[in-house]
Amino acid sequence: MEYIRVTKENLEKEHICCAISNNKDVQVSSKKAWLADRFDDGLVFLKSVERGKCFIEYIPAEKAWNPIDAPGYMYIDCLWVSGSFKGHGYAGDLLSECIRDSKEKGKKGLCILAAAKKRPFLADPKFLKYKGFVECDEADNGIQLWYLPFEKEADAPTFKECAKHPHIDDKGYVLFYTNQCPFNAKYVPLLEETAEKNGIPFKAVKIGTREDARKAPTPITTYALFCDGEYVTNEQMNDTKFLKLING
């Protein structure tokens, strides 16, 4: 498998693996705008040359849009290999390149979000354990922080206190999200429209700055749905799934 690093210089001509429609699609334009704004923060987006979901996205933890304390670490936003690309060792290839690059940049190690059991859009804990990662923190909603230290004496990353006990005071459904995930550009407006049509109390809160993301009431900032103050899910939903959730 050949891989290519997406940069400011080739961003417009390269397809984005997690949103492979044409550049006029709102999901593609949203994701590319996100990447363009993060490159100066040291973000790396490495992907397969083939069209499909086979990529890794990582950034210095100090610049991550998540409420974590991990000075000197590299934070993996997303490692996604799916479809026909699964089962060929490509995830290992991408992770190995992230490790090589991070060591070259003098990082202490890597960290990434997961959960005790595999959840959508989160790393597989079995894969992480196989690759030498260990759990270093866990929030009340079961979201975990895993890390791979390059040196034994390296301090373990932690969640910020605001994220350890996910809870908000608002009633009804409240969705926190960022533009990091391209699907939000399509599905968040769809949920707002569905909620309005069905008289469902719903509010979408777009996290627009890294400072706000690092103060978020949940470890996951790309998509975190609450109901009557309690955390529900990080899984992006269309209108059908949303109504199914509402109706139990």
N, C-alpha and C positions, 0 to 999 in steps of 0.2 A: 504493500500500500504506500502510495506517495501522499505527503502532507504539504500543506501550504499555510504560511502564516499570514493572516489578514492584517493589513496595516492601513494607515491613512492614504497611502499612495495607491493601493489596489482595492480599497473598500468598495468603491462604486461598481467595479466590474466583477467582483467575486460574489458567488452565491453565499448566502448565510444558511448553514445547515439546518438550524432549527426553524427556519422560515424560508422555504425554497420557492416561493412564488416569485413573480416578476417584481422588479424594483418599484412599480407603481402601487403594489399592494401595501396597505397601511401597516401591516405587520412587519414587512421588510423595511420600510422606511423608518419605522419606529426603532427597530433593533439596530439598524445602521447608524442612526443618530445617537443611540446609546453608546455604541462602540466608539464612534468618532470622539465623543466627549470623554471617554475613559482612557484612550491610548496615552495621553499625556500623563496619566496617573500610573502608567506602567502595566496596563492591562495587556494580556496576550491572548489571542484567539487563534488556535491552531486547528486546522480541519483537514478532512480528506479532500483530495482533488476531485473525487467522485461526488456527484450530487446525492445527498442523503444525510441522515443524522449520525455523524461520526466526527466529534470535535471535543476540544477541551478549552475552557475559558478560565483564566486565573489572573489574579491581581495582588499586589502587595497588601497584606492584611490591614495595614493602617489606612488604606484607601478603599477598603471593601465597604459596600453598602449594607452592612449587617452589624448588629450590636454585639461585637466580640472584642475581647482584649487579647491580641496576639502579636505583640511587637516583634518584628524581625522575621515573621512567618510569611509564607505565600498562601493566599486563600483561594481555593478552587470554587469559582462561581458555579460551574457546571461541567460535568464529564458525562457525555451522552453518546452512546453507541447503540443503535437499534436497527430493527428490520434485518435486511440481508447482511448487514455488517457485523452482527453479533456472532460470537463463537469463533472468531478468527484471530483473537489476540490484539485487536486494534485498541481496545481500552488500555491494555497494558503498554502498548507502544506510546500512546498519548501521555499516559501517566509518567512513563520513563523519561520522556522528553521534558515534561514539566519538572521532574526531579533534577535532571541534568541542568536545565536552565536556572532553576532556583538555587542550586548549589553554586553555580557559576556566579550568580548575583549575590552570594554571601548570605543567603537566608538560613534561618535556624531549622526550618522544616516546612511542612505543608499542613493545612487544616481544611476541613470540609464539613458540611452538614450531612447528617444521616438520621436514622431512627432505629430503634431496636428491631423493628420489622420493616421490610422494604416498603417505602411509600412512593407514590408518584412524584416524579421530578426531584427526588432525593437520591443520593448515592446508595448503592447496595452495601449494607454492612458486611455481608459475607465476602464481597470482593475487597472491601477495605481491609478487613482482617487478614485476608490472604496476602495482601500486599504490604502488611506490616503496620498498618494504622491501628491505633488504640483509641478507645473512647476516653475523653478527658472532661466532659461536662454534659449535663442533661437538664433541659427545662421541664417544667411540670407537665407540659403537653406531649412529652415523649420525644421531642426533637433533640438530637444529640450533636455534640461537637466532637469530631474525631481528628487525631493529628498523627503525623509521621515525623518525628524529630530526626534531624540529621546527626545530632550529638546527644548522648544519654543525659547530660546535665542540663539540657535546654528546658526552660520553664514551659509548662503546658499552657496552651491557650484556654481562655474561659469565656463564658457568656457574660455580658454586662448584666448588672442586677435587674435592670428594667425588662430583660428578656427571659429571666429565669422563671417568672411566675406570670405567664401570659394571661392578662385580664385587662378589660377596659370598663369604663363606667357607663358607656352608651347602651341604650336598649335597641332592640331590633337587630338587623343584620348590618354589619360594618365590615367593609373589605379594605384592607391595606394592600397597596401594590406599587411596583415601580415599572419603569419601561425596560428593565433588564430582560424580561421575558416578552418576546414579540406577540405571543398569543393574547396578552392583555389588551393590546390595541384593538383587537377585534371583539373579544368576549366581555370585557368590562362594560363597554357601552350597551352590549346586548343584555347583560344582567340588569343594568339600570333601567332599560326599557321594559324588560319583563317584569321587574318589581313594580314599576309604576302602573303597568296595565293590570296587574293582579292585586294592587293595593297592599303590597308587602313593604314594610318599613325597611329601607335599604339606603345605605350611604357608602359611596366609594371614596376612599381617601388616598389620593396619589401622593406618594413620598417623593418629593422633588429635589431633595438635597442629601448629600452624604451625612451631614450633621443630623438631619431628621431621621435618617435610616438608622443611625447608630444610637438613637434614643427610642427606637420602636419597641412596642410592648410584645414582641414576638421575635424569635431567632430568624424566622423566614420573612424577608421583606418583599420578595418578588410577588407573593400572593398569599395573603393570610386572612381568612374569613372568620369573623366572630359573630356570635348570636347571643344577645342579651348579656354581653360582657365576657362570654366564655369562648375560647378558641374552638373552631370547628374543623377546618381543613386547610391544606395548602394546595389542593387539587383544583386547577382551572376547570371551570364548568361552562357548558353551553346552557341555553334556556331550559332544555329538557331535563338535564341533570339538576339544575337549580330548583326547578319546580318539584322534582322528585324528592329532593332534600327537604324542601319546605313541607311537603305533604306527608312526609315520613314513610 
